Amino acid sequence: MDTPPRGGRPRPPFRLVATAGVHPVNQALPLGSAGHTGRADLAELMQRVARGDKEAFSALYDALAPMVFGIAIRVVRDRAQSEEVAQEVMLDLWRRAARYRPDSGSVNTWAATIAHRRAVDRVRSAQAAADREHAQAAREHRTAFDEVAEQVETRLESEQVRRCLRGLTELQRQAVTLAYYRGLTYREVAQTLRTPLPTIKTRMRDGLIRLRDCMGVTA
């Protein structure tokens, strides 16, 4: 029994189904109520449902659906989602009827347990989805903020570097620029500037110290 019965008394969408009694299907009944059907009657109906009796399932549906909906709406707090949960519970009862054991409790209690579990799962699922959306929005906001902050910081730093470079001597500025912006070695810098290697090393050392002091970098 993997699908709900299609013969006998059909089960249309939950919000449109009318009960056999005075209560509409999507009207909450007190927990533990099953209309006018007694415990023994429900157990017998469940046994018949387990054998694939569609008429028995129709009767079981009318007896339990209001209670199931009542539990769902008290937990979920949303009518449309509660109706969906109630439908899922009733389908569970149809599919799992053969698992019911009278000595483990009443049909009413069994259905209520399934209904509560389904409703809690729906709330947790909805909360998890909302949490994922909030986390994604936070990540997107943070990424955008970080990108802007990084651009601003890079620009400010570049301006400060240019200002500090202007405070160096011509040879210091050329040597530092060739080494750190063009990636030349000390020897390559010396050859490019046609200056002795020891002089280049000294000028670069002094230039870097002045740059460090100018930019406020501590050793």
N, C-alpha and C positions, 0 to 999 in steps of 0.2 A: 504494500500500500504506500506507494511513493507519491501519489497525487490525490487531491481531495476528490470526493465523489462527484461525478458529473450527472448521474442519474438520480432518480428519486426527487427530493426537494433540493434544487440547486442553491448554492451559496454565492450570491452576488457580492459586490464590494461591501466591506464591513459596515460602513456608515448607512448603507441603504437597506440592510437586512432587518426585518421586523421579527420580534420574538413571538412565541406562541402565547405568551401571557400579556400582561398589561404594560410591561416595560419595553421600550424600544431597545435594540441591541446596544446602542452606544450610550445608554444611560447607566450610570454607576449604581450598583447595588451594594449593600453592606458586605464586607468581607465575610465569607463563610456561607453566603446565601446562594441557593441554586434554584430560585423560583419555587415551584410547588413540587419539584421532583425530589423524592427522598433519597437517602444514602444508598439504600438497597437497590432502588430503581436505577440510580446512576451507575452503580457497580455492574448491574445487569446490562445496561446500555453499553458500557465500556467493553464488556465481553463480546457483545454483538458487533461493536465497531471493530474490534480486533479480528473478527471473522470477515470483515469487509461489508457489513450491513450498512447500506447508505441511509436507510430510513432511521436506523438507530443513531447515526451520526447527526442527522438533522435534528432529532430530539435532543441529543447531547449538546449540540450547538445552541439551541434555544435555551437550554437550561443553564449553561455555563457562561455564555458570551457576555451577558451584562456584568457578571462578577469580574470576569477577566478584564473587561474594559475599565471597570472601576479601579482595579489595582493598577493598571497601566497608567491611567490619567493621574492618579495620586502620586506616582513616582516620576513620570515623564513631564507632566504639567503642560503638555501641548496636545491639543485634541487630535490633530491630523496624525501626528506620530503615535499617539496612543491607539488610534484606530488601526494603524499598521501593525503595531505590536500585538494587539488583540487578534488580528487575523493570523499573524505568525503563530501565536499560541494555539489557536484552534487547529491550525494545520499540524502543529506538533502533536496535538492530542490524536488526530486522525492517523498520523504516521507511526506514533509510538504507542498506540493503544495496547498492543500485545505485550508491552513491558509493564503494564500496570499490574500490581499485586495488591489485592484487597487487604491482606494482613499487614501491609506497610502503611496504611492510612486510607482515608476516604478519597474518592475521586475529586471531590471538592478541594481538599487539601493539596492533592497532587497537582491539580490544575492551577491553584493559587501559587504554588511554589514555582511552577514553570513560568507563570505570568510575571511574578516578581523578578525572577532571574532575567527574563527577556527585557523587562522594563529597565532594570539596572544596567544591563548591557547596552541598551539604546542610549541611556544617559551618558554612560562612560564613552561610548563611541562618538557621540555628539561633542562631548567635552574635549576628547582627544583631537577631533577635527578642528575645533575652535582654537585649541592650543597650538596646533600645527600652523594654522593660518596666522595667528598672532606672532609666532616665532619667525615665520617667513617674512612677515611685514617688518618685524624688528631687524632681521638680518639685512633686508633690502635698504631700510632706512640707515642702518649703521654703515653699510657698504658705501652708500652715497655720501654720507657724512665723512667717512674716512678718506674717500677719494678727493673730496673738496678740501679737506684739511691738509691732505698731503700736497695737493697742488699749491695751496697757499703757503705752506711751510717751505716747500722747495723754492718757490719764488722769492720769499723773504730771505732764505738762506743764500740764494744766488746773488741777490742784491747786496747782501752783507759781504759776501766773498769778494764781489767786484769792488766794493768800497774799500775793503781791507787791502786788496791787491794794489790799489792806487797809492797806498801808503808805503809800498816797497820801492826800492831802487829799481832802475830799469833792468839791470842784470838779474837781480833777485826775481823780479816779476817774470822775465822771460824764462829763466831757469825753472821756476816753479810751474809755469804754464806748460812748458814743454814736457816736464816730467809727469805732472799729475793730470793734465788734460789731453796730452797726446801720447802718454805712456812710454816716453823715451827713457832709456837708462842714463845714469850719470855720464858715462862715456859718450853716448850719442848726443846728449845735451852739450857736452864740452865741444864735440866736433861741430855741431850745428852752429854754436855761438862763437866758435874759433877762440875758445878760452881754455886755459890749462885746467886739467881735471881737478886738482886740489882746490883751485879757486872756485870752481863750480860747486864743489861739495860744501865749501865754507859758506858761499853766498846762499845756497839752498837751505843750509841749516839755519842761518841767521834769518832768512826770509820766512821759513816755517815757524820759527819762534815768534816773530812779529805777527804773523797771521794768527797764530794761536792766541796771543795776548789780545789782538784786536777783536777776535770773535768770542772772547770770554771762555775759551776751552781750557779746562784744568787738566793737568797731566795726571 
